[in-house]
Amino acid sequence: MKKYTPFIIMLLLPIILQAQNVTIRAVNQPAAIVFRSIVEQTGMNFVYSSELLKDMKVSVNVKDKSLKQTLSEIFKGSDIEYRIKGKNVILTRRQPKKKEDKKVAKRQNVTLYPSSITVPKMLEEVVVVSRLEAPAVETAEIGAKKLTAQEIINTPVMFGESDVIKALQMQPGISEGQEGLAGMNVHGGNADENLCMLDNVPLYQVNHFAGLFSAFNAEAIRYIDFFKSSIPAKYDGRLSSYLDVRTKNGNPDGHHGSAKLGLTSGSFNIDGPIGRRTTYSVALRRSWFDVLSIPMLAIINSSSDDEKIRFRYAFMDLNAKVTHRFSNKATAFASVYFGNDILKTGSSDKEQPQTGWYDDDKADFHWGNLVAQTGLNYKFKPEMSAEFTAAYTRYFSGMTHDWLSKETTGENTVESHSVTKTRNNINDW
């Protein structure tokens, strides 16, 4: 029975979606805004011509009614009719009924096809569905830009690694800090004048590999909000720009995942449902620089008998998120992000048999971010909602320098050993 469960869910999904009730109150509102509220509550898509609802205003007041009852209330007294097909609500203009012509037609055109010619067949109906989350024509914000995950992935970048910052560098008024690096100067400002947020929580270290890559894994992103001018007052703290990266929720329809192996890093992500109302999403990315450096170091060290060089660099990003939907109005979430860079360098000299001299120098560096948060999104009514969040963000960096030197003269051995450690942290609640 378990192996047939996914197929049963897929067959019943359109019925379940249609059975979701709708609560909406609108007075002389544009039809597109009303439909967007219905889409958020039911998951259905509206398919219609842009000319069909041009300048159409809607007034409706329904509470906990079915989708069909809501649509009937909206289009009551209009010449627009609807039909539900799968997850799509298709809107068309009602055609006026033609009066029957009682006169007998005296002439009729008939087209005959010879038996050697195939009679052309009518093509089946093709429905093209598109959802525009934030149309630019419906907002008065200047200098605001919303990028989806697909737009970021499609942006050509060095080494083929999708990158949020490098996608933004393509926007007008933004220039690269240095060629090929993931820094940006907005309207002539400095890189430290940009405020970067992850799900509305500050992120202090936003680069990997000295700025060659950003700390945002494109596989975990739903969309980004970016303001390069006319920054709203609630986004205070920076002079040049404001960037908020929103991570994606899990897919309630089934478990999905992908794996990617690039020139410099590999990534893996998976998401899906946990029960009926809970979803999860996990994305992991790690670089291959330490693996690629092994043969290079082996060649360099084989050419020298006295000195051995150490070098290792790697970075990783982990995004995990769990979302639970209590109702159409209330949704809770909890998420964790961890990013870390590791750099190990140093050298060691082979011990000299005559003098017993030996030198070993090691330096270990690490830096990164940790963000943990939980929150609740609540919709009081279609035009007013709130987000309550409790979050902890931490930036950390450290260095350990270990130096050992010894020399033997006769029966005496002189040894010097020093260890230096530094730690830096920023903790925000």
C-alpha positions as CSV (number, residue, x, y, z in Angstrom):
1,M,0.0,0.0,0.0
2,K,2.9,2.4,0.8
3,K,4.2,2.3,-2.8
4,Y,0.9,3.5,-4.1
5,T,0.6,6.3,-1.6
6,P,2.5,9.0,-3.7
7,F,0.3,8.2,-6.8
8,I,-2.9,8.5,-4.7
9,I,-1.7,11.9,-3.3
10,M,-0.9,13.1,-6.8
11,L,-4.4,12.1,-8.0
12,L,-6.2,13.7,-5.1
13,L,-4.0,16.9,-5.0
14,P,-6.2,18.9,-7.4
15,I,-9.3,18.0,-5.4
16,I,-7.6,18.9,-2.2
17,L,-6.4,22.3,-3.5
18,Q,-9.9,23.1,-4.9
19,A,-11.4,22.2,-1.5
20,Q,-9.4,24.8,0.3
21,N,-11.7,27.6,1.5
22,V,-11.1,31.2,0.9
23,T,-11.5,34.2,3.2
24,I,-11.2,37.6,1.5
25,R,-12.6,41.1,1.9
26,A,-12.0,43.7,-0.8
27,V,-13.6,47.0,-1.7
28,N,-13.1,48.4,-5.2
29,Q,-9.7,46.6,-5.4
30,P,-7.8,45.8,-8.7
31,A,-8.7,42.3,-9.8
32,A,-5.0,41.2,-10.0
33,I,-4.5,42.0,-6.3
34,V,-7.6,40.0,-5.3
35,F,-6.5,37.0,-7.4
36,R,-3.0,37.1,-5.8
37,S,-4.7,36.7,-2.4
38,I,-6.7,33.7,-3.7
39,V,-3.5,32.2,-5.1
40,E,-1.7,32.4,-1.7
41,Q,-4.7,30.7,0.1
42,T,-5.4,28.0,-2.4
43,G,-2.3,27.4,-4.5
44,M,-4.3,27.7,-7.7
45,N,-3.1,29.7,-10.8
46,F,-5.2,32.2,-12.8
47,V,-4.9,32.0,-16.5
48,Y,-6.4,34.9,-18.5
49,S,-5.7,37.5,-21.1
50,S,-4.3,40.8,-19.9
51,E,-7.0,42.7,-21.8
52,L,-9.8,40.7,-20.1
53,L,-9.4,42.3,-16.6
54,K,-8.0,45.7,-17.7
55,D,-9.2,48.4,-15.3
56,M,-11.5,45.9,-13.6
57,K,-12.3,46.6,-9.9
58,V,-13.5,43.9,-7.5
59,S,-15.6,44.2,-4.4
60,V,-16.1,41.0,-2.5
61,N,-16.6,39.8,1.1
62,V,-16.5,36.1,1.7
63,K,-15.5,34.1,4.8
64,D,-14.5,30.5,4.7
65,K,-16.2,29.7,1.4
66,S,-15.1,27.4,-1.3
67,L,-13.2,28.5,-4.4
68,K,-16.2,28.1,-6.6
69,Q,-18.4,30.1,-4.3
70,T,-15.8,32.9,-4.1
71,L,-15.4,33.1,-7.9
72,S,-19.1,33.1,-8.5
73,E,-19.4,36.0,-6.0
74,I,-16.6,37.9,-7.8
75,F,-17.9,37.6,-11.3
76,K,-21.6,37.9,-10.5
77,G,-23.3,40.2,-12.9
78,S,-20.2,40.4,-15.3
79,D,-19.6,38.9,-18.7
80,I,-16.6,36.9,-17.4
81,E,-16.9,33.1,-16.8
82,Y,-14.5,30.7,-15.3
83,R,-13.7,27.0,-15.4
84,I,-11.3,25.0,-13.2
85,K,-8.9,22.7,-14.9
86,G,-6.5,21.0,-12.6
87,K,-4.6,23.7,-10.6
88,N,-5.6,26.4,-13.1
89,V,-8.6,28.8,-13.1
90,I,-9.1,29.8,-16.7
91,L,-11.0,33.0,-17.3
92,T,-12.7,33.9,-20.5
93,R,-15.3,36.3,-21.7
94,R,-18.8,34.9,-22.1
95,Q,-19.8,34.8,-25.8
96,P,-23.2,36.2,-26.6
97,K,-25.7,33.6,-27.7
98,K,-26.4,33.7,-31.5
99,K,-30.0,34.0,-32.6
100,E,-31.1,31.0,-34.7
101,D,-31.5,31.8,-38.4
102,K,-34.8,30.3,-39.5
103,K,-34.0,31.0,-43.2
104,V,-32.5,28.1,-45.1
105,A,-29.1,28.8,-46.5
106,K,-29.0,28.8,-50.2
107,R,-25.3,28.3,-50.6
108,Q,-22.8,26.3,-48.6
109,N,-19.1,26.1,-49.1
110,V,-17.7,22.6,-48.7
111,T,-14.0,21.7,-48.9
112,L,-13.2,18.2,-50.2
113,Y,-9.9,16.5,-49.6
114,P,-8.6,13.8,-52.0
115,S,-7.9,10.4,-50.4
116,S,-4.1,11.0,-50.9
117,I,-4.2,14.1,-48.6
118,T,-4.3,13.8,-44.9
119,V,-7.0,15.9,-43.3
120,P,-5.4,18.4,-40.9
121,K,-6.2,17.9,-37.2
122,M,-6.8,20.6,-34.6
123,L,-4.1,21.1,-32.1
124,E,-4.9,20.4,-28.5
125,E,-5.3,23.3,-26.1
126,V,-2.0,24.6,-24.7
127,V,-2.1,26.5,-21.4
128,V,0.9,28.7,-20.5
129,V,1.0,29.6,-16.9
130,S,3.1,32.4,-15.4
131,R,3.1,34.0,-12.0
132,L,4.6,37.4,-11.5
133,E,5.3,37.9,-7.8
134,A,6.1,41.6,-7.8
135,P,5.2,43.4,-11.0
136,A,7.2,46.6,-11.4
137,V,4.2,48.5,-12.6
138,E,2.4,48.0,-9.3
139,T,5.0,49.6,-7.0
140,A,6.2,53.2,-6.6
141,E,9.6,52.1,-5.2
142,I,12.6,53.5,-7.0
143,G,15.9,51.7,-7.1
144,A,14.3,48.4,-5.9
145,K,15.0,45.1,-7.6
146,K,13.8,41.6,-7.0
147,L,15.8,38.7,-8.4
148,T,14.5,35.1,-8.4
149,A,16.8,32.1,-7.9
150,Q,16.4,31.2,-11.6
151,E,17.7,34.6,-12.7
152,I,20.7,34.2,-10.4
153,I,21.5,30.7,-11.8
154,N,21.2,31.9,-15.4
155,T,23.7,34.8,-14.9
156,P,27.0,33.9,-16.6
157,V,29.9,34.0,-14.0
158,M,33.5,32.9,-13.7
159,F,34.0,29.1,-13.2
160,G,30.2,28.6,-13.8
161,E,29.4,29.1,-10.1
162,S,26.1,30.9,-9.6
163,D,26.6,33.9,-7.4
164,V,24.2,36.4,-5.9
165,I,26.6,39.3,-5.7
166,K,27.9,38.8,-9.2
167,A,24.3,38.7,-10.5
168,L,23.7,42.1,-8.9
169,Q,26.9,43.5,-10.5
170,M,25.1,43.3,-13.8
171,Q,22.5,45.9,-12.6
172,P,22.9,49.7,-13.5
173,G,24.7,51.8,-11.0
174,I,26.7,48.9,-9.5
175,S,30.4,48.2,-10.2
176,E,32.8,45.4,-9.1
177,G,35.1,46.1,-6.3
178,Q,37.8,44.3,-8.1
179,E,37.7,42.4,-11.3
180,G,36.2,38.9,-10.8
181,L,35.6,39.3,-7.1
182,A,32.2,39.2,-5.3
183,G,32.3,42.7,-4.0
184,M,30.2,45.6,-5.2
185,N,30.3,49.4,-5.1
186,V,26.8,50.9,-5.4
187,H,26.6,54.4,-6.8
188,G,30.3,55.0,-6.0
189,G,30.1,53.8,-2.4
190,N,32.4,51.4,-0.6
191,A,31.8,47.7,-0.1
192,D,31.3,48.2,3.7
193,E,28.4,50.5,3.0
194,N,26.1,47.7,1.9
195,L,23.9,45.9,4.4
196,C,23.5,42.2,3.7
197,M,20.8,40.2,5.4
198,L,19.8,36.5,5.4
199,D,16.0,36.2,6.0
200,N,16.1,39.7,7.6
201,V,19.0,38.9,9.9
202,P,22.4,40.6,9.4
203,L,25.2,38.6,7.9
204,Y,28.7,40.1,8.5
205,Q,30.9,37.8,6.4
206,V,29.4,37.5,2.9
207,N,32.5,36.3,0.9
208,H,34.6,33.2,0.5
209,F,38.1,32.8,-0.9
210,A,39.0,36.5,-0.4
211,G,35.9,37.6,-2.2
212,L,36.0,35.3,-5.2
213,F,32.6,33.7,-4.2
214,S,29.8,35.0,-2.0
215,A,28.5,33.2,1.1
216,F,25.0,32.7,-0.4
217,N,24.3,29.3,-1.9
218,A,22.1,29.8,-5.0
219,E,20.5,26.4,-4.5
220,A,18.9,27.5,-1.2
221,I,17.6,30.9,-2.4
222,R,14.0,31.7,-3.2
223,Y,14.4,35.3,-4.1
224,I,16.4,38.5,-3.1
225,D,15.2,42.0,-2.4
226,F,17.7,44.7,-3.3
227,F,17.5,48.5,-2.8
228,K,20.2,50.6,-4.4
229,S,18.5,54.0,-3.8
230,S,15.5,55.4,-2.0
231,I,16.0,52.8,0.8
232,P,12.9,52.6,3.1
233,A,13.4,53.9,6.6
234,K,13.0,50.4,8.2
235,Y,16.2,49.3,6.3
236,D,18.5,51.6,8.1
237,G,22.2,51.0,8.8
238,R,24.0,51.4,5.4
239,L,24.6,54.3,3.0
240,S,24.8,52.5,-0.3
241,S,22.4,49.6,-0.5
242,Y,20.3,47.0,1.3
243,L,20.3,43.3,0.3
244,D,17.9,40.7,1.8
245,V,18.3,37.1,0.7
246,R,15.3,35.0,1.3
247,T,15.7,31.2,1.6
248,K,13.2,28.8,0.0
249,N,10.7,26.7,1.9
250,G,10.3,23.0,1.3
251,N,8.1,21.6,-1.5
252,P,4.8,20.3,0.0
253,D,4.1,18.2,-3.1
254,G,6.9,15.7,-2.7
255,H,10.6,15.1,-2.1
256,H,12.9,16.7,-4.6
257,G,16.7,17.1,-4.7
258,S,19.7,17.8,-6.9
259,A,23.4,17.5,-6.8
260,K,26.0,19.5,-8.7
261,L,29.7,19.1,-9.2
262,G,31.4,22.3,-10.5
263,L,35.0,23.3,-11.2
264,T,35.6,24.7,-7.8
265,S,32.8,23.3,-5.5
266,G,30.0,20.8,-5.2
267,S,26.5,21.2,-3.8
268,F,23.6,19.1,-2.8
269,N,20.1,20.1,-1.8
270,I,16.9,18.3,-0.9
271,D,13.4,19.4,0.2
272,G,10.0,18.0,0.7
273,P,7.1,17.5,3.2
274,I,7.1,16.2,6.7
275,G,3.4,15.3,7.2
276,R,0.6,17.4,5.8
277,R,1.5,20.9,7.0
278,T,5.3,20.8,7.6
279,T,8.1,21.0,5.0
280,Y,11.9,21.0,5.2
281,S,14.7,22.3,3.0
282,V,18.4,21.5,3.3
283,A,21.2,22.8,1.0
284,L,25.0,22.1,1.4
285,R,27.9,23.5,-0.6
286,R,31.6,22.7,-0.2
287,S,34.7,23.7,-2.2
288,W,37.3,21.4,-3.8
289,F,40.3,23.7,-3.4
290,D,41.9,21.5,-0.8
291,V,41.5,18.4,-3.0
292,L,42.9,20.2,-6.1
293,S,45.9,21.5,-4.2
294,I,47.1,18.0,-3.1
295,P,48.8,17.0,-6.4
296,M,50.2,20.5,-6.8
297,L,51.8,20.4,-3.4
298,A,53.2,16.9,-4.0
299,I,54.9,18.2,-7.1
300,I,56.4,21.2,-5.4
301,N,57.6,19.3,-2.3
302,S,59.1,16.5,-4.4
303,S,61.4,19.0,-6.0
304,S,62.8,20.1,-2.7
305,D,64.6,17.9,-0.2
306,D,65.0,20.5,2.6
307,E,61.7,22.3,2.9
308,K,58.1,21.0,2.8
309,I,55.3,23.5,2.2
310,R,51.8,23.1,3.7
311,F,48.7,24.7,2.2
312,R,45.0,23.8,2.5
313,Y,41.9,26.0,1.9
314,A,38.3,25.0,1.9
315,F,34.9,26.6,2.5
316,M,31.4,25.3,3.1
317,D,27.8,26.6,3.5
318,L,24.9,24.9,5.2
319,N,21.3,26.1,5.0
320,A,18.5,24.2,6.7
321,K,14.9,25.4,7.2
322,V,11.7,23.8,8.5
323,T,8.3,25.5,7.9
324,H,4.9,24.6,9.5
325,R,1.6,26.0,8.3
326,F,-1.0,26.3,11.0
327,S,-3.6,27.8,8.7
328,N,-4.0,30.1,5.7
329,K,-3.1,33.0,8.0
330,A,-0.4,31.7,10.2
331,T,2.9,30.0,9.3
332,A,5.9,29.3,11.6
333,F,9.5,28.6,10.5
334,A,12.9,27.8,12.0
335,S,16.2,28.0,10.1
336,V,19.9,27.7,10.5
337,Y,22.8,28.9,8.4
338,F,26.5,28.0,9.0
339,G,29.3,29.2,6.8
340,N,33.0,28.5,7.4
341,D,36.4,29.1,5.8
342,I,39.5,27.2,6.7
343,L,43.1,28.2,5.6
344,K,46.2,26.3,6.7
345,T,49.7,27.4,5.7
346,G,53.2,26.8,6.8
347,S,56.4,25.0,6.1
348,S,58.8,22.6,7.8
349,D,62.5,22.1,7.3
350,K,64.0,18.6,7.3
351,E,66.2,18.0,10.4
352,Q,69.9,18.4,9.6
353,P,71.9,15.3,10.9
354,Q,75.1,17.4,11.4
355,T,73.6,20.2,13.5
356,G,70.3,18.7,14.5
357,W,68.6,21.9,13.4
358,Y,64.9,21.7,12.7
359,D,62.2,24.3,12.1
360,D,58.5,23.9,11.8
361,D,56.1,26.8,11.2
362,K,52.3,26.4,11.1
363,A,49.5,29.0,10.7
364,D,45.8,28.1,10.9
365,F,43.0,30.5,10.1
366,H,39.2,30.1,10.3
367,W,36.3,32.6,9.9
368,G,32.6,32.5,9.1
369,N,29.0,33.0,10.3
370,L,26.3,31.3,12.3
371,V,22.7,32.4,12.0
372,A,19.8,30.7,13.9
373,Q,16.3,32.0,13.9
374,T,12.6,31.2,14.4
375,G,9.6,33.2,13.5
376,L,5.9,33.4,12.8
377,N,4.2,35.0,9.7
378,Y,0.6,36.1,10.4
379,K,-1.8,37.6,7.9
380,F,-4.4,39.8,9.7
381,K,-6.2,40.6,6.5
382,P,-5.2,40.5,2.8
383,E,-3.6,44.0,2.9
384,M,-1.9,43.7,6.3
385,S,0.5,41.0,7.6
386,A,3.3,40.8,10.2
387,E,6.4,38.8,10.8
388,F,7.6,38.1,14.4
389,T,11.2,36.8,14.5
390,A,13.7,35.8,17.2
391,A,17.2,35.5,15.8
392,Y,20.9,35.0,16.8
393,T,23.7,35.8,14.5
394,R,27.4,35.3,15.2
395,Y,30.5,36.3,13.2
396,F,33.7,34.5,14.3
397,S,37.3,34.5,13.2
398,G,40.5,33.1,14.7
399,M,44.2,32.4,14.1
400,T,46.6,30.0,15.6
401,H,50.4,30.3,14.9
402,D,52.6,27.4,16.1
403,W,56.3,27.8,15.7
404,L,58.9,25.2,16.8
405,S,62.7,25.4,16.3
406,K,65.5,23.3,17.8
407,E,69.2,22.9,17.4
408,T,71.7,20.5,18.8
409,T,75.3,21.5,19.6
410,G,77.3,18.7,21.0
411,E,75.3,17.4,24.0
412,N,73.2,20.5,24.3
413,T,69.9,20.9,22.6
414,V,68.3,24.3,22.3
415,E,64.6,24.3,21.6
416,S,62.2,27.2,21.0
417,H,58.4,26.8,20.9
418,S,55.7,29.5,20.8
419,V,52.0,29.3,20.2
420,T,50.0,32.5,19.5
421,K,46.2,32.5,19.3
422,T,43.7,35.2,18.5
423,R,39.9,35.1,18.6
424,N,37.3,37.6,17.4
425,N,33.6,37.4,17.7
426,I,30.4,39.5,17.1
427,N,27.3,38.2,18.7
428,D,23.9,39.7,18.0
429,W,20.5,38.8,19.5
